[in-house]
Amino acid sequence: MRKTTKFLINASLVVGAIGISLAAALGVDHWLNLGLKRGLGTLFETNLQRPEPIMYVYDNRSGWRLNPLTQYHRARDGPFLGLAGLERLDTKLRVNSEGFIDREHFLKTPYYRIAFAGNSWLEAVQQKYEFRFAPLTEDFVFARSDHKKVVEIMNFGVSNLGPAQSYGVIKNFVLKYQPDEIWLFVAGRDLFPGTPVETPPPFGPTFEYVDDSETELKDIHFGYVDPPAYAAWKRQRDIGKYLLPAGFAQAMPYFYSDERNVVFDRGWRDMKLAIALIAKTLRDNGVRMRLVYLPHPVEVDPAAWVDYRRRTTKLLGRELAMDAARGEPRFAALAQELGIEFISLLPLSRQKGSKEMIADHFTRAGHFWVAEYLAKLIIDTAPAKANVDAVVAR
């Protein structure tokens, strides 16, 4: 005990002496300007200056896209992922020169060309390149047709793109490749990025209407068309009544309900206008359009649907009459109204089952089944231009 006390006293004296000496030295340094403070401050300095890759970059033409010529590394691990229905993953994907996870394409090709546009389900950073449904579909068309049909599939999917942003992608990146078809992949959640109610500038759309009736779009712009402060003021002035405390997520449950909600109706209207503009643009360019419905996991997994209903009741403060099968017919009716061919992946997802098809996005097996399903559709419906002998004859 005496040794400990003695040690503590001596240590305190040493620390005190060092403190007094340091204070005296700093006082002298302040008086004579010897540079002691700077020397002590930089004694253990670490100075870092290096370039770092940015995965997603803002683009005035489409809202955002992947940084061109970048390697995307996506990994997820954990001992209990299976409990949440999630897959372990560790993928590295290369972004092409235009900012999409795809190979490079020539502007012109003798092959029947189909461009896929849409959101993260199409971007599919969870799977290695060769296991994603876009390149697999291309492979399967040739293989499953006994080498009689050949198509070139182009992938323009980017996370969080709604139809509004996809219009920017199609207009500025896709059409120059003169595709024969463009397939727009859509999901209920695409209402979020596609309406200024939820997503303001610069990533959200600024609509240019044909006239004051606001029933048709002339164009969609991105970025700060107006200076930021003025843009925020205009947004509050024009759509402030639609802004909910919990965001658009508070209106999204009405996607599965027959009950009307003014905020959801506004978001649906904005998305419909964007899809209508895409359809018109493609008709004007002689491009065939198909609308592909991507079901949310809650529409496929009964247990996930029960949980979603519970969370919705908590969010809204009351129980809302909902039907998991209500979402798909909304898009089917929209496609019919706009004269667009409609494809739904809901029947396939339910046939194969949630565990087989979906983790958070499509599983590896899910990509395989989707590719097989889409390849069969292409084989059955693509015109003679997609035949191998037609390519050889050109």
C-alpha positions, 0 to 999 in steps of 0.5 A: 500500500505504501509503495502504491501511495509513493508511486502515485505521489511521484507520478503526480509530481512528474505530471505536474512538473511536465505541465508547469514546464509545458505551460512555461514553454508555451508562455515563452513561445507566445512572447518570443514567437518561437513556433513551439505550438505549431511544432507540437501541433504537427508532431503527430500529424497525419495529412491525407490527400488522395482521389476517391471514387464516387459511385453515383453522380448527379446528371442534369439529363436524368437525375443521377446515374452510376459514375462511368468507368468505375468498379462497383463493389457491393458486399453483405455478410452476417451470421443471421441474414437468413432470418431476414430472408437476405442473401450473403453477397460479395460482387464487383461490377464494372460500369461502362463509359455511359454510367450503366452496368453493362458492356459497351455497345456500338451505336449501330448493330445488325441485331434486333436490339432491346433496351431495358430501362428501370430501377435497382431490380434491373441494375442488380448490383447484388449479383455477378454480371453473368448471373443477372437477368439482362445478360442471361435473357440475351443468352437464353433467347439464342439457346432456347430458340435452338439458335434461330433467334438472336437479340442484343439486350442493353441494360440501362437500369439504375437504383431509385429511378422512377419513370420520370428519370427513366425518361431522361435516360431513354431520351439522352442515352438509349434512343441514339442506339436506335433500339427496336424495343424498349422495356420499362420495368416499373414497381409501385415504389417508383412513385417515390422518385418520380413525383416532386411531392417526394423527391424535389430537385435536383434529383426529382423531376421538374415537369414542363406541361403542354398547357395550363391544364397540366394533363400532358407533359412536354418534357421533364427536366432535372437539376436546379432549373430554378436556383435552389432557394427559389426552387424550394419556395416554389415547391412549397407554394405549388405542392405544399398541401401534398407534403406529409409529415412522414413523407410519401410513404404515408400515402403509399399503402393506398397503392393496395387499396380502393380507398382514395387518397389525394397525395397518392393520387397526385403521385400516381398522376405524376408517374402516369404522365411520365410513362405517357411521355415515354410512350409518345416519345417512343411512338414518334421514334418508331420504337416498340414499348413494353411495360414490365411489372416488378412485384414488391416482396410483400405481394409474393410472401404472405408473411411479409404481407401480414407484417406490411399490414401491421406496419401500415396500421401503425403508420396511419393510426388505423386499419386500411382495407388493402389487397396484395393483388391490387397493385398489378391491375393498376399498372395493367390498366395504365398500360391498356389506357396508354396503348402499351404492351404489358408484362407482369412478373407477379405470376412467375414470382408467386409460382416459384415462391418468395424464397426462390425468387426474392431476397431483398431483390431477385435472388440468383435463382430469381434472375435465372427464372426471370431471364427464362420467362423473358426469353420465352416472351421474346422468342414468341413475340419478336418479329422476323428481324430477330431471326438469325437468317435475317441478320446474316442476310443484312 
